[in-house]
């Protein structure tokens, strides 16, 4: 992260044309290390080089995850539960709007857990924050996630992340306090349950809806104004105009109370999995750091 205020606007070192440098290249000096870096593919206001930027993200990784586990991860559940309580007092049309928003929170929670899992798997390739914040729920990302997780046991999923498995927890049962053992075992099971719920996004209608929500927020409670379209009384639809194909798409979804309860339960399990996955990862990081410090003292 930046440790001092620049004394001049960026680029800090104005580009000087010479025979060895193309005339369309802009160069700046990194505010952290002082090295030159190319601004060709960056915002002209960029102040640090790519390696320093990655190091700054890695430096705040644990604090970010700790904050996300305590606050951000439960946001989708908090919003969805508040909406579910509100729909009991709403009129039929408003319930459909509320129902769609609950489903949207499910998709957001699913995206976060997928992003977290992929980010942890790729943490040695690039900063965790980079993968997590750039992850987008779409057909390619869901397909890639499914390849990573399909037909995998809870132990397989955690072993892929180089985290303790249920077998590891069982093996350590007599070596760690009972309370800590139960916390480990509960976390492992919660992670498995959450990933199982996330995999249901692969169902066509939910994936299409996720894609549609990035393009439109137009909802409709009936389709009698559209030719050859129909929907059930308990459904709500998202209307998406695909200008390139010159077609009007509609994504319908049932939002009756029993169905919404399924989504609420899924959100609860997904957010619990995200929080427990972070807890497990941070616990391992802390344990490794402690062991390293003790090794250095001997």
SELUM-873461 format. One record per residue (C-alpha): residue in one letter; residue number from 1; z negated, x negated, y negated. Coordinates in steps of 0.2 Angstrom, whole numbers. Layout:
<atoms>
   res     n       z       x       y
     A   NUM       Z       X       Y
...
</atoms>
This chain:
<atoms>
   res     n       z       x       y
     X     1       0       0       0
     X     2       3      -6     -18
     X     3     -12     -16     -24
     X     4      -7     -18     -43
     X     5       3      -9     -56
     X     6      20     -17     -59
     X     7      22     -25     -76
     X     8      40     -19     -78
     X     9      51      -4     -71
     X    10      60      -6     -55
     X    11      71     -15     -50
     X    12      58     -28     -54
     X    13      71     -42     -54
     X    14      87     -36     -62
     X    15     103     -39     -51
     X    16     112     -55     -56
     X    17     130     -56     -50
     X    18     135     -72     -42
     X    19     149     -78     -30
     X    20     138     -75     -14
     X    21     133     -57     -18
     X    22     143     -41     -18
     X    23     144     -34     -35
     X    24     138     -16     -29
     X    25     122     -23     -22
     X    26     106     -20     -31
     X    27      91     -31     -27
     X    28      72     -29     -31
     X    29      57     -39     -27
     X    30      44     -31     -16
     X    31      28     -27     -25
     X    32      17     -32     -10
     X    33      25     -48      -3
     X    34      37     -53     -17
     X    35      52     -55      -6
     X    36      69     -48     -11
     X    37      75     -32      -3
     X    38      92     -22      -5
     X    39      91      -6     -14
     X    40     108       0      -7
     X    41     100      13       5
     X    42      84      17      -5
     X    43      79      26     -20
     X    44      81      14     -36
     X    45      62      17     -39
     X    46      57      10     -22
     X    47      43      -3     -25
     X    48      41     -11      -7
     X    49      52     -18       6
     X    50      53     -10      23
     X    51      41     -21      33
     X    52      28     -19      20
     X    53      30      -1      20
     X    54      28       0      39
     X    55      12     -10      38
     X    56       5       1      24
     X    57       8      16      35
     X    58       0       8      50
     X    59     -15       3      40
     X    60     -19      22      36
     X    61     -14      28      53
     X    62     -31      31      60
     X    63     -38      39      44
     X    64     -23      51      44
     X    65     -25      56      62
     X    66     -44      58      59
     X    67     -41      70      44
     X    68     -27      79      53
     X    69     -38      82      68
     X    70     -52      89      58
     X    71     -42      99      46
     X    72     -23     100      47
     X    73     -22     103      66
     X    74     -32     119      65
     X    75     -22     126      50
     X    76     -10     135      60
     X    77     -23     144      70
     X    78     -33     148      55
     X    79     -18     156      46
     X    80     -12     165      62
     X    81     -29     173      66
     X    82     -31     179      48
     X    83     -14     187      49
     X    84     -18     195      65
     X    85     -34     203      58
     X    86     -24     209      43
     X    87     -11     218      53
     X    88     -24     230      60
     X    89     -25     238      43
     X    90      -6     236      38
     X    91       7     250      39
     X    92      20     248      53
     X    93      33     239      42
     X    94      20     227      35
     X    95      14     223      53
     X    96      32     217      57
     X    97      32     205      43
     X    98      15     199      48
     X    99      20     197      66
     X   100      35     186      61
     X   101      23     175      51
     X   102      12     173      66
     X   103      26     168      77
     X   104      31     156      63
     X   105      14     148      64
     X   106      16     146      83
     X   107      33     137      80
     X   108      24     126      67
     X   109      10     122      79
     X   110      22     118      93
     X   111      32     107      82
     X   112      16      97      77
     X   113      11      94      95
     X   114      28      89     100
     X   115      29      77      85
     X   116      12      70      89
     X   117      16      67     107
     X   118      33      59     103
     X   119      25      48      89
     X   120      12      42     101
     X   121      25      37     114
     X   122      35      28     100
     X   123      20      20      91
     X   124      26       2      96
     X   125      43       5      90
     X   126      39      12      73
     X   127      24      19      63
     X   128      16      34      70
     X   129      17      43      53
     X   130      36      40      52
     X   131      39      49      68
     X   132      27      62      65
     X   133      32      67      48
     X   134      51      66      51
     X   135      50      76      67
     X   136      60      93      67
     X   137      60     107      79
     X   138      78     109      85
     X   139      88     110     101
     X   140      90      91     103
     X   141      71      87      99
     X   142      65     101     111
     X   143      77      95     125
     X   144      71      77     122
     X   145      53      83     123
     X   146      57      93     139
     X   147      64      77     147
     X   148      48      68     143
     X   149      36      81     149
     X   150      45      92     162
     X   151      37      92     180
     X   152      24      79     174
     X   153       6      81     179
     X   154      -8      79     166
     X   155     -11      61     172
     X   156       8      57     170
     X   157       8      64     152
     X   158      -7      53     147
     X   159      -2      38     157
     X   160      15      38     147
     X   161       5      37     131
     X   162      -6      23     139
     X   163     -22      34     137
     X   164     -35      38     150
     X   165     -30      50     163
     X   166     -41      63     173
     X   167     -41      51     187
     X   168     -48      38     176
     X   169     -61      50     169
     X   170     -66      55     187
     X   171     -68      36     192
     X   172     -79      33     177
     X   173     -90      48     180
     X   174    -105      38     185
     X   175    -103      25     172
     X   176    -103      35     156
     X   177    -115      48     149
     X   178    -113      66     156
     X   179    -109      73     139
     X   180     -96      60     136
     X   181     -88      63     153
     X   182     -87      82     150
     X   183     -78      78     133
     X   184     -66      67     141
     X   185     -62      79     155
     X   186     -60      94     143
     X   187     -49      84     132
     X   188     -37      79     146
     X   189     -36      97     152
     X   190     -33     104     135
     X   191     -19      92     132
     X   192     -10      98     148
     X   193     -13     116     143
     X   194      -6     114     126
     X   195      10     105     131
     X   196      13     118     144
     X   197      13     131     130
     X   198      24     121     119
     X   199      37     120     133
     X   200      40     138     131
     X   201      49     135     115
     X   202      63     130     126
     X   203      66     149     128
     X   204      82     153     119
     X   205      76     166     107
     X   206      62     156     100
     X   207      72     140      98
     X   208      86     151      89
     X   209      72     158      78
     X   210      65     141      73
     X   211      83     136      68
     X   212      86     152      59
     X   213      69     150      49
     X   214      76     134      41
     X   215      91     143      35
     X   216      84     160      29
     X   217      69     170      25
     X   218      77     187      25
     X   219      69     199      37
     X   220      74     217      42
     X   221      65     230      51
     X   222      80     240      57
     X   223      99     236      60
     X   224     107     253      57
     X   225     116     246      42
     X   226     125     233      53
     X   227     139     238      64
     X   228     136     237      83
     X   229     118     230      81
     X   230     102     238      87
     X   231      84     233      89
     X   232      69     241      96
     X   233      55     250      86
     X   234      43     236      89
     X   235      55     222      84
     X   236      58     213      68
     X   237      74     202      64
     X   238      78     187      54
     X   239      95     188      46
     X   240     105     172      44
     X   241     122     170      36
     X   242     132     156      44
     X   243     145     152      30
     X   244     154     139      40
     X   245     157     151      55
     X   246     159     166      43
     X   247     147     176      54
     X   248     131     185      51
     X   249     117     181      64
     X   250     102     191      68
     X   251      87     185      78
     X   252      76     199      85
     X   253      58     197      91
     X   254      45     209      98
     X   255      30     209      87
     X   256      19     222      95
     X   257       0     218      96
     X   258       0     212     115
     X   259      14     200     111
     X   260       5     194      96
     X   261     -11     191     106
     X   262       0     180     117
     X   263       6     170     102
     X   264     -12     168      95
     X   265     -18     162     112
     X   266      -4     149     113
     X   267      -8     143      95
     X   268     -26     141     100
     X   269     -22     130     115
     X   270      -9     120     106
     X   271     -20     116      91
     X   272     -34     111     103
     X   273     -22     100     113
     X   274     -17      91      96
     X   275     -35      88      91
     X   276     -40      82     108
     X   277     -25      71     110
     X   278     -30      63      93
     X   279     -48      61      98
     X   280     -43      53     114
     X   281     -31      41     106
     X   282     -44      36      92
     X   283     -58      34     105
     X   284     -47      22     114
     X   285     -42      12      98
     X   286     -61      11      94
     X   287     -65       5     111
     X   288     -52      -8     111
     X   289     -57     -14      94
     X   290     -75     -15      99
     X   291     -71     -25     115
     X   292     -60     -37     105
     X   293     -74     -40      92
     X   294     -86     -43     106
     X   295     -74     -55     115
     X   296     -72     -65      98
     X   297     -91     -67      97
     X   298     -93     -74     114
</atoms>
